[in-house]
Amino acid sequence: MTSFRSNEEIFQMLCTACGLCCDGSLFADVELAGRAEATRLEILGLEVEDGDSNAALLVLPCAALHGKQCSIYEHRPKCCRAFECRLLQDVRRGAVSVDRAQAHISEALEAIGRTEALLVQLGQRARRLPLKERCDEALAAETADRRAIRKRAELGIAISKVESLLRRTFLPDR
């Protein structure tokens, strides 16, 4: 028999163990509500860029993410307040148990960890870029070294698996 858990309990159990929406794994940036919100975040020390459609973008990985926790939680952008990944939505509506959701999070973090280990082996250490961009840079590097070519092939497979897992488990249907 499952016990009833409040939304806050579910959040504490899942979101604070995950952080994929903030660490550059799910998204490369976050569209902000306006110039005032962008300025407020810049004052807090976060990197904000101008987007294509005049919208300001919070660059990810978010510098306010410490471990898996938001250090500016009370001042986070509107879009961050509103975002719920597919997994959280599934748990809230009872389609997935909290235990199963925690297993999905662990699986994703392990897959991302394997991908990041390959990036390090390929000399890609710039953690201030989103995961996909880091992989794209490493995959685009020219080399004749057979070991590096093999590692790049492994990286291509690893990031493909990560992206598939993230799409089906965490990204909301559009």
Secondary structure, 3 states (H helix, E strand, C coil): CCCCCCHHHHHHHHHHHCCCCCCCCCCCEEECCCHHHHHHHHHCCCCEEECCCCCEEEECCCCCEECCEECCHHHCCHHHHHCCCHHHHHHHCCCCCHHHHHHHHHHHHHHHHHHHHHHHHCCCCCCCCCHHHHHHHHHHCCCCCHHHHHHHHHHHHHHHHHHHHHHHHCCCCC
